[in-house]
Amino acid sequence: MKYLSSRGGMAPVTFSEILLEGLAPDGGLAVPESYPQIGLAQLESWKDLSYSQLAFEVLKHFATDIPESDLKALTAKTYTKAVYGSEEITPIRELFDGLSVLELSNGPTLAFKDMAMQLLGNLFEYQLARVNQELNILGATSGDTGSAAEYAMRGKKGVRVFMLSPAGKMSAFQRAQMYSLQDPNIVNIAVEGLFDDCQDIVKSVSEDLEFKQRQKIGTVNSINWGRISAQVVYYFNAYIQVIKKSAKKMGDPVSFAVPSGNFGNVLAGHIARMMGLPIRKLVVATNENNVLDEFFRTGVYRPRKSAETYITSSPSMDISKASNFERFVYDLLGRDPVALKSLWDGLAKDGYFDLSQDARFKEVEAKYGFQSGSSSHADRLKTIQEVYKRTGTLIDTHTADGVKVARQFIEPGVPMVVLETALAVKFAETIEEAVGISPPVPEAFIGIEALPQKVVNMPISVEQVKNLISNATGL
Ligand SMILES: *Cc1c(COP(=O)(O)O)cnc(C)c1O
């Protein structure tokens, strides 16, 4: 399997070659040259595989340049009961009315990003050893992504993480989660500013190409292809679980609803569907930041500016420019990089594009299964209350957005699976507002706020961040 740029300006490369990279050299995103096809007989033969065996079977189609025995060892090492808390890794929990929840948030940081990031940590360590290289990951976080990256990379050989976070702007729980890590290869930097200031520092450092190359600076953001491909696995796993649990057979349709921000999670569902998994609908759920919902309803894609982005109670979806969306539009345009590039040039110039009159846009539902909706703070409270009342279980605010929108698209006889993107405890304030009780704290996190913390405090200074990296690496 080789990978191309969505904008056509990259010679075909392998999985390992794009693993440590961000954007393609022409500014596009890496896409597989074709989608592997999985037939019903093959699905049937995967029925009794463990999660890690299934991950190997799916990923071997994408990571064709990693020897199979190595890939098998990597997935076996990643998807364990010790890390995810159960043999199933991603169990399904039934709610009501044909709705169920796919538990993706039982990993070390209690959010779905662990599913892919944990594999990425092992893949990075493996690949860096293979090419005898080191990598310094520089990132900015307002919470979830940074901690998922740190828990994935801690103790990994050849990798260091420098993570900027806004001082005093995260919850005590989030701070404790990140800053209590004592691993020498994890460096937390609390910047006396806002998340945007942290992001600007990362951008400035990355724009200094000489520094970037000398210090082997990399990222682990949501466009990373390794993350996307790892996420494809749980759609297969969920589909098989649903079929096995109900009186259904392989080939019967199942729908999915996905709380979305950067379009990474639901893109993996689109890929699974393109591979032949019998997914009926892919429901994109947004919060008040409804850029994606607007596109799927109207054909107009209009990213918002930061000042037009609402701060909501499902903060990990407060995103107004969906960085993975280009990969889907590439498929929608018939995988034509010239058409994609001209659309994106127009987007850069005009701030939006409009496909409402394009015959291909009219197929987003019939051909690709996409539907969408959005949710508000009041919807979240109501949904959390209702799920609690009817099932006695708590869902987090993002998953609540998913459940709310999913209910608009339930069809008789077709199971609807909502992807659980975080545990309620991460967003305890809103849960308390909704149901008046605090969500249970998982055992591993009890008392975490009292642990000693390791963090470097810093003013908003590109130079000081660069000095810190240079001192750590000795380069
Ligand atoms: C990252 C995240 C999302 C959004 O996922 P995308 O892949 O960016 O669409 C939703 N919910 C939670 C809790 C997240 O951390």
PDBQT file of the ligand as one rigid body, heavy atoms in Angstrom, charges set to zero:
ROOT
HETATM    1  C1  LIG A 501     -10.985  14.787  20.170  1.00  0.00    +0.000 C 
HETATM    2  C2  LIG A 501     -12.327  14.607  20.732  1.00  0.00    +0.000 A 
HETATM    3  C3  LIG A 501     -13.499  14.664  19.932  1.00  0.00    +0.000 A 
HETATM    4  C4  LIG A 501     -13.467  15.010  18.468  1.00  0.00    +0.000 C 
HETATM    5  O1  LIG A 501     -12.885  14.024  17.657  1.00  0.00    +0.000 OA
HETATM    6  P1  LIG A 501     -12.411  14.354  16.168  1.00  0.00    +0.000 P 
HETATM    7  O2  LIG A 501     -11.647  13.181  15.727  1.00  0.00    +0.000 OA
HETATM    8  O3  LIG A 501     -11.560  15.593  16.289  1.00  0.00    +0.000 OA
HETATM    9  O4  LIG A 501     -13.632  14.611  15.354  1.00  0.00    +0.000 OA
HETATM   10  C5  LIG A 501     -14.708  14.417  20.539  1.00  0.00    +0.000 A 
HETATM   11  N1  LIG A 501     -14.809  14.156  21.862  1.00  0.00    +0.000 NA
HETATM   12  C6  LIG A 501     -13.708  14.098  22.655  1.00  0.00    +0.000 A 
HETATM   13  C7  LIG A 501     -13.896  13.828  24.107  1.00  0.00    +0.000 C 
HETATM   14  C8  LIG A 501     -12.441  14.311  22.127  1.00  0.00    +0.000 A 
HETATM   15  O5  LIG A 501     -11.359  14.265  22.932  1.00  0.00    +0.000 OA
ENDROOT
TORSDOF 0
